[in-house]
Amino acid sequence: MAEKQIIAVLGATGAQGGGLVQAILNDKSSEFQVRALTRNVNSDKAKELAKMGAEVAFADLDNAESLNKAFSGVHGVFAVTNFWEHFSPEKEMEQARSIAKAARETNVKHVIWSSLDDTRKLLPLEDNRMPTLQGKYKVPHFDAKGESNKFFSESGVPTTILNTVFYWENFIYFGQGPKKGPDGKLALSLPLADSKMPSIAVEDIGKCALAIFKNGDKYIGQTIGIAGEHLSGKQLAESFSKAFGQEVVYNAISAETYRGFGFPGADDMGNMYQFKAEFEDYYCKSRDVQVTRSLNPSLQSFSSWLEKNKSNIPLE
Ligand SMILES: NC(=O)c1ccc[n+]([C@@H]2O[C@H](COP(=O)([O-])OP(=O)(O)OC[C@H]3O[C@@H](n4cnc5c(N)ncnc54)[C@H](OP(=O)(O)O)[C@@H]3O)[C@@H](O)[C@H]2O)c1
């Protein structure tokens, strides 16, 4: 049997990378094996990945030498950066630049860059419907990733840009789920007006990424947007109501209110939701559910994901 090719996965201990590690490990007949990259090979999560059969290796996005070492001998790299660790678009771009450079120097055959839209292409800084943040961004954690696409194209590394979407796991880990109001009723408060928002389970991002690698050259040079479903705030709330057996109302707050919530990144997220709501057509069309299902035939619906995960969603 031919030796398996290695896929190096950044963010392997996190949501997106973790989804891909799991997908590769679950696919026993796969032509790939996985190298899970982390800054701490001794963390519980890293040890768990090793126990499940992943090769675990050190890599730090802020340490170029470590990237070259981590990418050596690999076929593919799944690249994701974590904006929320530092809130700096410049740092995120620097990390993306380092990934592209290391991938070129180590002759990687296929990079999947987990990206998002540069919203400024549709919403120039002069557009005052939402504030400009950090001097030159509308949605910093989107814009930095979208602007970073150029590092991959300029480096000449064979790359697929994977535009991801809101993951349902945000309802578990990111404080985005329904909350009890003063009246004791559960409400899902989002500034989406009546627009539909594409969303997905993290597990399905990983399965799509694996399918992109498995398709060889087919998706190189392409931008692929993925989504499990396109759902309005009202539809999300209806699914919550069914799953919890109690009413969850959709509370369509304004983006201005959301930006004022005051938690770190609330302004960035408020702008993000406003962008998704006001550019609904563009944003949904660029994340087609049928395309996603063609990559991943076992794509989950929100209600089936919720059935499996509802007990993990904190209802405060
Ligand atoms: N939440 C959403 O709905 C959503 C949707 C689309 C896109 N995103 C984007 O997803 C990104 C975060 O990805 P995630 O949610 O999969 O991550 P996550 O679960 O928050 O975990 C962060 C991962 O990044 C790794 N990491 C962070 N800094 C690193 C560094 N300097 N060197 C090496 N690894 C580093 C961590 O690895 P170690 O700690 O083990 O080193 C960890 O595996 C964000 O940039 C966000 O904008 C999120």
The ligand as an SDF file (V2000), in Angstrom:
LIG
                    3D

 48 52  0  0  0  0  0  0  0  0999 V2000
  -16.8470   31.2600   15.5410 N   0  0  0  0  0  0  0  0  0  0  0  0
  -17.2840   31.3100   14.2930 C   0  0  0  0  0  0  0  0  0  0  0  0
  -18.4800   31.1770   13.9990 O   0  0  0  0  0  0  0  0  0  0  0  0
  -16.3150   31.5240   13.1650 C   0  0  0  0  0  0  0  0  0  0  0  0
  -16.7920   31.4450   11.8600 C   0  0  0  0  0  0  0  0  0  0  0  0
  -15.8840   31.6440   10.8010 C   0  0  0  0  0  0  0  0  0  0  0  0
  -14.5590   31.9250   11.0830 C   0  0  0  0  0  0  0  0  0  0  0  0
  -14.1280   31.9880   12.3920 N   0  0  0  0  0  0  0  0  0  0  0  0
  -12.7070   32.2810   12.6350 C   0  0  0  0  0  0  0  0  0  0  0  0
  -12.1170   31.1390   13.2150 O   0  0  0  0  0  0  0  0  0  0  0  0
  -10.8870   31.5440   13.8120 C   0  0  0  0  0  0  0  0  0  0  0  0
  -10.6350   30.7040   15.0440 C   0  0  0  0  0  0  0  0  0  0  0  0
  -10.6820   29.3500   14.6770 O   0  0  0  0  0  0  0  0  0  0  0  0
  -11.3300   28.2700   15.6280 P   0  0  0  0  0  0  0  0  0  0  0  0
  -12.6840   28.7530   16.0890 O   0  0  0  0  0  0  0  0  0  0  0  0
  -11.2340   26.9910   14.9190 O   0  0  0  0  0  0  0  0  0  0  0  0
  -10.3110   28.3130   16.8450 O   0  0  0  0  0  0  0  0  0  0  0  0
  -10.4860   28.0440   18.4040 P   0  0  0  0  0  0  0  0  0  0  0  0
  -11.4020   26.8940   18.6330 O   0  0  0  0  0  0  0  0  0  0  0  0
  -10.7940   29.3480   19.0840 O   0  0  0  0  0  0  0  0  0  0  0  0
   -9.0010   27.6240   18.8030 O   0  0  0  0  0  0  0  0  0  0  0  0
   -7.9150   28.4360   18.4450 C   0  0  0  0  0  0  0  0  0  0  0  0
   -6.8670   27.5710   17.7560 C   0  0  0  0  0  0  0  0  0  0  0  0
   -5.8590   28.4050   17.1910 O   0  0  0  0  0  0  0  0  0  0  0  0
   -4.5940   27.9050   17.5720 C   0  0  0  0  0  0  0  0  0  0  0  0
   -3.6590   29.0390   17.6370 N   0  0  0  0  0  0  0  0  0  0  0  0
   -3.9340   30.2890   18.0860 C   0  0  0  0  0  0  0  0  0  0  0  0
   -2.8170   31.0560   18.0140 N   0  0  0  0  0  0  0  0  0  0  0  0
   -1.8350   30.2710   17.5070 C   0  0  0  0  0  0  0  0  0  0  0  0
   -0.4790   30.4880   17.2190 C   0  0  0  0  0  0  0  0  0  0  0  0
    0.1260   31.6710   17.4460 N   0  0  0  0  0  0  0  0  0  0  0  0
    0.2350   29.4790   16.6990 N   0  0  0  0  0  0  0  0  0  0  0  0
   -0.3460   28.2670   16.4800 C   0  0  0  0  0  0  0  0  0  0  0  0
   -1.6400   27.9940   16.7390 N   0  0  0  0  0  0  0  0  0  0  0  0
   -2.3760   28.9810   17.2610 C   0  0  0  0  0  0  0  0  0  0  0  0
   -4.8080   27.2350   18.9070 C   0  0  0  0  0  0  0  0  0  0  0  0
   -3.8320   26.2400   19.0750 O   0  0  0  0  0  0  0  0  0  0  0  0
   -2.9720   25.9800   20.4290 P   0  0  0  0  0  0  0  0  0  0  0  0
   -3.5500   26.8560   21.5100 O   0  0  0  0  0  0  0  0  0  0  0  0
   -3.1300   24.5220   20.6980 O   0  0  0  0  0  0  0  0  0  0  0  0
   -1.5940   26.3670   20.0620 O   0  0  0  0  0  0  0  0  0  0  0  0
   -6.1910   26.6190   18.7230 C   0  0  0  0  0  0  0  0  0  0  0  0
   -6.1160   25.3660   18.1120 O   0  0  0  0  0  0  0  0  0  0  0  0
  -11.0380   33.0260   14.1370 C   0  0  0  0  0  0  0  0  0  0  0  0
  -10.0470   33.7610   13.4620 O   0  0  0  0  0  0  0  0  0  0  0  0
  -12.4490   33.3760   13.6480 C   0  0  0  0  0  0  0  0  0  0  0  0
  -12.5190   34.6510   13.0560 O   0  0  0  0  0  0  0  0  0  0  0  0
  -14.9730   31.7720   13.4170 C   0  0  0  0  0  0  0  0  0  0  0  0
  1  2  1  0
  2  3  2  0
  2  4  1  0
  4  5  1  0
  4 48  2  0
  5  6  2  0
  6  7  1  0
  7  8  2  0
  8  9  1  0
  8 48  1  0
  9 10  1  0
  9 46  1  0
 10 11  1  0
 11 12  1  0
 11 44  1  0
 12 13  1  0
 13 14  1  0
 14 15  2  0
 14 16  1  0
 14 17  1  0
 17 18  1  0
 18 19  2  0
 18 20  1  0
 18 21  1  0
 21 22  1  0
 22 23  1  0
 23 24  1  0
 23 42  1  0
 24 25  1  0
 25 26  1  0
 25 36  1  0
 26 27  1  0
 26 35  1  0
 27 28  2  0
 28 29  1  0
 29 30  1  0
 29 35  2  0
 30 31  1  0
 30 32  2  0
 32 33  1  0
 33 34  2  0
 34 35  1  0
 36 37  1  0
 36 42  1  0
 37 38  1  0
 38 39  2  0
 38 40  1  0
 38 41  1  0
 42 43  1  0
 44 45  1  0
 44 46  1  0
 46 47  1  0
M  CHG  2   8   1  16  -1
M  END
$$$$
